[in-house]
């Protein structure tokens, strides 16, 4: 079994660091780890809305429009 290494190196033994852990001018700072996990295959993010929410939205808009159309007809015939 291996023991995981410390991701933060000891500043006293790291080359290129001044006292206090700062990097002198002209020196490349220590590399940082990546921010992504990199696990699994890369999948492109989907764009747009799925068909289900669009159909539901269309049906709701249609019912609201029909409601106001019928309401307007009822008011006009009184």
C-alpha positions in Angstrom: 0.0 0.0 0.0 1.4 3.4 -0.9 1.0 6.5 1.1 -0.3 9.5 -0.9 2.2 12.3 -1.2 1.5 15.7 0.3 0.3 18.0 -2.6 1.8 21.0 -0.8 5.6 20.7 -0.9 7.7 21.9 2.0 8.9 25.4 1.1 12.2 24.8 2.9 13.1 22.1 0.4 11.5 23.4 -2.7 13.9 25.0 -5.2 13.2 28.5 -6.5 11.4 29.8 -3.4 12.5 32.6 -1.2 12.1 32.8 2.5 8.4 32.9 3.3 7.4 30.9 0.2 7.4 33.7 -2.4 8.8 33.2 -5.9 11.7 35.5 -6.9 11.3 37.7 -10.0 12.0 35.7 -13.2 11.4 32.3 -11.6 8.5 30.1 -12.8 6.1 29.4 -9.9 5.4 25.8 -8.9 2.8 24.1 -11.1 -0.8 23.8 -9.8 -3.0 20.8 -10.1 -5.8 20.8 -12.7 -9.3 21.8 -11.7 -11.1 19.1 -13.6 -11.4 15.6 -12.5 -10.6 14.2 -16.0 -12.6 11.0 -15.2 -14.4 9.2 -18.0 -14.9 10.1 -21.6 -15.5 13.7 -22.6 -19.0 14.4 -23.7 -20.0 17.6 -25.4 -22.6 19.5 -23.4 -26.1 19.5 -24.9 -27.4 22.7 -26.3 -31.0 23.9 -26.2 -34.0 22.6 -24.5 -35.2 19.0 -24.5 -38.4 18.2 -26.5 -40.5 17.5 -23.4 -40.2 20.9 -21.7 -40.8 22.6 -25.0 -44.0 20.6 -25.7 -45.3 21.4 -22.1 -44.5 25.1 -22.5 -46.2 25.2 -25.9 -49.4 23.5 -24.5 -49.5 25.9 -21.6 -49.2 28.9 -23.9 -51.8 27.5 -26.2 -54.3 27.0 -23.2 -53.7 30.5 -22.0 -54.2 32.0 -25.4 -57.4 30.0 -25.9 -58.6 31.1 -22.5 -58.3 34.7 -23.3 -59.7 34.2 -26.8 -62.8 32.5 -25.3 -63.0 35.1 -22.6 -62.9 37.9 -25.2 -65.7 36.2 -27.2 -67.9 35.8 -24.2 -67.5 39.5 -23.2 -68.2 40.6 -26.7 -71.4 38.6 -27.0 -73.0 39.9 -23.8 
